[in-house]
Amino acid sequence: MNKIQLSELLEKYANGTCTPEEMDAINQWYNKYQDTPDYTDTLPTNERELLKAKMQTAITAKIIPDEAAPVIVRTIYRKWWVGIAAAAIVLVLIKVVFLNNALKPDHAAQPVIANLQVTNNTKNILKQLLPDSSIVWLSPGASLNWPKSFLKASRNVAMKGDCFFEVTKNPNRPFIISSEHLVTKVWGTSFRVHDGTDNTMAKVTVLTGKVSVSKKGSAAANAGPKLIANEIILHPKDEVVLANNTAQLVATKQANVSDLALYKHFNLSFENSKLTEIVSVLNKKFEVNIRIRNEELDKAVMTADLNDLNLPEVLDVLKASMKLNYEISKDLIVLKKTN
């Protein structure tokens, strides 16, 4: 029995129109091939599992009994479930895989990709992991919008506020950030974008790597993943600013990047150290201003090896181990006791 014949018989079986002779033919097929690996095993795992899940749902709807005939259906379930599930997958592949080219429309519909969004309504720095393993650190009030899965040609996100990006390198798939006034194209780097509706100016500051920046709505911004002539290229310690009272992007070489030091990664070790001592080390390493609000916290002690962490990650460790929280207000970080 070939696959087309099997397909026709299975359809008749599902509709309950098989003759006794056709039932015997299916029974012989099942007895012969029940221990033979299905050729669907050669498919990629994700495709195989998707097909099986869909077919099992469809098969269940057809063979699960209604209350009028419980005995007959229980017999069918015990004897035929495994065979019918495997055969139904064969049927799907005959119709979908082998006939796909003949049935494909001239203009296939583009898949709809769902977007995700997060807004940092806390006074902490919020970490967000993206589908490509890139990391975005959202300052208080910042928001980020990204697709559940990135396109093949580029990785596009949108943001408002103040965000620091650590982008996974992929030269063949540029990372493109659309903010309120700017479009930033990234080629694998760490940098900050400061741009929102309430900001008096928009700017991009690069810590490592290379980015290109253009004004939103410009030809360069609309060029997608391509790099064109009039984009401003930024390298480490470069910055570009767009002020409200100007129409031009102004680039600066060797800009002051000290306020980005909190995103540098250090190896830190503390042995029975008081929080006051820890804060002193953090202020020097990350070039920040951390203060302790409660006297009770002054006596708190911690032992820990903190490897390859930036300041937001260190602060998260302190939150978990010393029952404290922190608030960021401009250049000041305040540690306070939690209940």
N, C-alpha and C positions, 0 to 999 in steps of 0.2 A: 504494500500500500504506500503510494507516494504522499508527499506533503499536501498536495491539493486535495486528494481524496480524503486524507485525514481531516483536513480543514472542513470539508463539506460534512463529513460524518459527525464531527464534534459540534458543528452548528445544529445539526438535526438532533443530536443528543441533548444539547442545552434547551432546545425547543420542545423536547419530549415527543418527537415524531419518528424516532428510530424504529425500524422493523426488528423482529427477533434476529434475523440474519445479520443486520447491521450492528446490533448489539454484540453478537458473537465476534464480528470483525474487530470491533473496538477492544473487546476482551482479549483477543489474540494479540493485538498490537501492544496492549498494556503488559501482558505476560511476557512478551518478547523483549520489550525495551525498558521495563521498570527498573532494571539494575544498570542500564547504560547511561553514562553521564550525558545530560542534556547539552546540546551544542550552545545553549545560552551561557554556559560556563566560560566560553571564550570571550564574552563581552566584558567591557570594563565593569568593575564592581558596582559603581553608582548606577549605571544604566540597567544592569541585571536586577539589582534590588528594587529599582523603581518599577520595572516591568512586573516583577513578581508581586509587589505590593498592590499595584493597580489591578492585576488580574485576580488576585485572591479576593479583593473587595467585590469585583464584578461577579466572580464565581459564587461567592457566599450568597449574594443577593438572589442567584438563580437556583441554588440547590438546597439552601436552608429551608426546612419544611414550614408550610403554614400549619395551623393547628388541626386542619382537617385530615391530614395524612401523616401522622408522626412515625408510624412503623416503617413505611416504605422509605421515607427519606433518611431515617437513621441507618437503614441497611445500605443505601446508596452512599452515605457519608463514610461509613466504615470501609467500604470496599473501593471506593472510587476517588476519594479526596486527593490523595497524592498524585494519582495518574491524571486526573482531570486538570489539576493545577499545572502540572508540567505540560500537558498537551495544549492547554489553553495558551500558555506562553508561546508554544510553537505556532499556534494559530495567529497570535498577535504578530509574531515576527514575519510570518508569511504575508500578512496583510500590510504591515507597516514597513518592515525592513526591505523585503524583496520587491514590493510594489511602490515604494516611497517615491522614486524618481518619476514614475508615471502619474502619480496623484498629486505631486507637489504643485502648489499654485505658482503662477508667474511671479507674483510679488508676495513673498512670505511676510507675515506680520512680525514686527519687531517685538521682542519680549518686553514686558513692563517690569522695570526694576524698582522695587520699593525703596524709599528713602527712610533713613533713620535720623533722628535729631536729638541733641542733648543741650540743655542750658544749665550753666553753673549758677544755681541760686544760693550757693553757700558762700562763706567767707574764706574757704580753703581753695587750694589749686586742685582742679579735678583732672584726673588722667583718663584719656579715652583711647582704646586700642582700635585700630581700623582693620579692614579685611586683609590688607597686604602686610600687616604687622607694623605699619607706621604707628607712631604714638603722637597724640596731641594733648598738650597741657593747657587746660582752659583756666584763665584767671577768673575771679569772681565777676559775674555778669556776662561772661562770654557765652556764645552759642556756636554750635557746629552742626552742619547738615551733610550727610554722606550717604551713598547708595549701599544697599545690602551686599552687592557685589559690584566691583568696578568693571568698566568697559575694557575691551581688549586694547584699544588704542591709547587710552589715558586713564588716569585716576583723578576724578573730579570731586571736589568738596566745596562747600560754601561756609562762610563764617562771619561772625560779628564780634566785636570786642577785641580782647587781647589774648592771642593764642601762641604758644610756642610749639613748633613742629620738629619731630625727629623722624624724617622720612626714609623709608626703606629704599635702597638704591635699585633702580630699574631703568637704565637709559632708554630702553625701547618702549617704555610706558610712562611718560612724564606725569608728574603729580601736579595738578592745576588747582589753585585756590582762588575762588571768587569771593571777594569781600565787598564792602559797601562802595568803595571808590577805586579799588585796584584789582588787577588780575596778576597772580604770581605763579610762575611756572618753575617747577623744582626738578632738579636732576639728581637728587639724593643728597641730603644735607640736614643741618639743624639751624633754625632761624625763628624769628618772631615776626608775626604780622599784627599790627595794631591799627584797627580800622573798624569803626562802627558809626551808627547814626548820631550818637551824642558826642563824638570826638571832634575836637577842633582841627585835628590834622590826622592824616593816615601815613603810616610808615612801615617799612620792612627793614629789619636788621638781621644780618647774617652772622652766625657764629662759626659754622663750618660749611664747606662745600660751595655750591654755586646755584644762584637762582636768577631768573629774569623777571622784570616787573614792567607792567604797562598800565595805563589808565583804563578803567572800565569803559567799554564802548568803543575803544580805539580799534584800528585795524589789527594791531598786534594782539590785543585782548581777544579779538574774534577769530584769530588764526588757529585756535585750538592747540594741539600738541606741537605744532610747528614753531620754530624759532625764527623770527624775521628781524630785519635790519634795525628798526627803530625801537626795539625793546632795550631797556637798561639792564645790563648784566652786573650782578653783585657777587663779590667774592668775600671770604672771611674778613670781618670787621668793616664791611661796607654797609652803607645805609642809604635808603632813598626816602624822601619825604614829599608829601603832597599837602600843602597848607590850604586852608579854606580860601585865603585871599590871593592865591596864585593859581595859574592854569597849567603850570609845568611841574614835572617831577624833578626834584633836585637831589642829586646823588652826592654822597660824602665818602671819601676814602678815610680809612683809619678812624672810624667813628668810635665814640665811647660805648663799649659794650659791657661795662661793669654791671649793669643791671640785668644782664643775662647770665651772670656767673652762677646764679642759683640753679641753672639747668646743667651745669658741668657735673661730671660723674667722678667721685672720689672714693678711695678706700679708707674707711675710718674704723678705729677700734677704741672701745672704751672699757675700762676695767674698774668696777666699783666707783664710777665717776659720778659726782654730783651734777645735777642738771645745770647749775651755774657754770661748771667747768665745760660741760658739753656745749652750752650755748656760746661760750667764748670761742671754742674751736670752730663752731659753725659760722659765727660772724666773720671770722678771719678767712676761712676756706671759701665761703660762698659770697663774701663781700656784701653782707646784708646787715640789717639792724633788727635783731631779735631781742625782745624783752620779756621778763617773767613777771606776771601780774600778781601771783599769790606767794606769800612767804612760805606757805606749806610746801610749795613746789621747789623752793630753794634747797630743801633737804632731801629731795627725791634722788635716788641712786640707780644707776643702770650699768650693766655689763653686756656688751654686744660687739660683734664684728660686723660692720656694715660695708659690704664690698660693692663697688661700682654703682653707687646710688647718687642721685641728685638730691637737692634740698627737699623738694616736695615728698620724695620717697622717704627720706630721713624723718621728716615731720610725721609721716604716717606711722613709722615705727614708734616714734615717741608717743603718739596718740594711743596706740594699742598697748604699749608696755607700761606707760606711766600715768594713765588715766587723765590725760589732758587734751585740750583742743587748742587750735590756733586761729587767729583772725588776721587777714592781710588788709592793711589800709595804706594805700600808696606805697611808701618805702619802709613802712613799719610792720613787723610781724610780732604779734602779742600772744604769748602762751598763757593759758588760764586753766585752772582746775575744773574738772568735770565731776558731777555727782556720782 
